[in-house]
Every structure is written in C-alpha cells, then in structure tokens.
Amino acid sequence: MKLIKCENVILTEEGQRKCGRILAALTDLQVEILRAEDVESPIFRCPKCPKEQRWVTIKFNKETDGFDFKVLDKSPELTDTMQFSGREICVQVG
C-alpha cells in the first residue's frame, strides 16, 4: 500500500515543517490506475491544515516515476455526480 501524506508546509513556533498527516492509503491496484494516461486526479482534504491549503491533489509523473503533490488554490467544485468515500479512523471517547 502507498500512503499519501500531506506535503503542506505549516508554520509552528519552532519554524516551518511539513504537515505529514496521512490523507489516504492506496492499494497497488489504485496506484496502477493512477499511472494510466487519462485518469482524473483524486482530490484530498487535509483537516489539519489552514483553510487556504486544505484541498490537494496528486498526479502521477512519468519523468520522476512518482506522484506530484499540488495544493489547489481554491475549493474544487463538488457536484452531485461525484462519488465520495470516507473511512472513520478514530472515534473520540469521553
């Protein structure tokens, strides 16, 4: 499985650092699908980052044989025809 981690740079009291929050875990099949030519890039939202940096997308780059991480400059247009999936990772108790 390939982990997609947030690459946004955030400011802390100690200075700048990468967010590093895990946004998704892709199976080998999902990675192979993203390597195809005409595949729409998935969009992720990082709940930890500032509002202007929350929406990010990944795209496979054949030259580097890896994924490029891009922060979207505005919220994507969400339509009724789009399909969404989510996974509850933890539940707050108490």
URQUI-V453835 format. One record per residue. N is the residue number from 1. BURIAL is + if it has 16 or more other ideal C-beta (glycine too) atoms within 10 Angstrom, else -. Layout:
n=N burial=BURIAL
n=N burial=BURIAL
This chain:
n=1 burial=-
n=2 burial=-
n=3 burial=-
n=4 burial=+
n=5 burial=-
n=6 burial=+
n=7 burial=+
n=8 burial=+
n=9 burial=-
n=10 burial=-
n=11 burial=-
n=12 burial=-
n=13 burial=-
n=14 burial=-
n=15 burial=-
n=16 burial=-
n=17 burial=-
n=18 burial=-
n=19 burial=+
n=20 burial=-
n=21 burial=-
n=22 burial=-
n=23 burial=+
n=24 burial=-
n=25 burial=-
n=26 burial=+
n=27 burial=-
n=28 burial=-
n=29 burial=-
n=30 burial=-
n=31 burial=-
n=32 burial=-
n=33 burial=-
n=34 burial=+
n=35 burial=-
n=36 burial=-
n=37 burial=-
n=38 burial=-
n=39 burial=-
n=40 burial=-
n=41 burial=-
n=42 burial=+
n=43 burial=+
n=44 burial=+
n=45 burial=-
n=46 burial=+
n=47 burial=-
n=48 burial=-
n=49 burial=+
n=50 burial=-
n=51 burial=-
n=52 burial=-
n=53 burial=+
n=54 burial=+
n=55 burial=+
n=56 burial=+
n=57 burial=+
n=58 burial=+
n=59 burial=-
n=60 burial=+
n=61 burial=-
n=62 burial=-
n=63 burial=-
n=64 burial=-
n=65 burial=-
n=66 burial=-
n=67 burial=+
n=68 burial=-
n=69 burial=+
n=70 burial=-
n=71 burial=+
n=72 burial=+
n=73 burial=-
n=74 burial=-
n=75 burial=-
n=76 burial=-
n=77 burial=-
n=78 burial=-
n=79 burial=-
n=80 burial=-
n=81 burial=-
n=82 burial=-
n=83 burial=-
n=84 burial=-
n=85 burial=-
n=86 burial=-
n=87 burial=-
n=88 burial=-
n=89 burial=-
n=90 burial=-
n=91 burial=-
n=92 burial=-
n=93 burial=-
n=94 burial=-
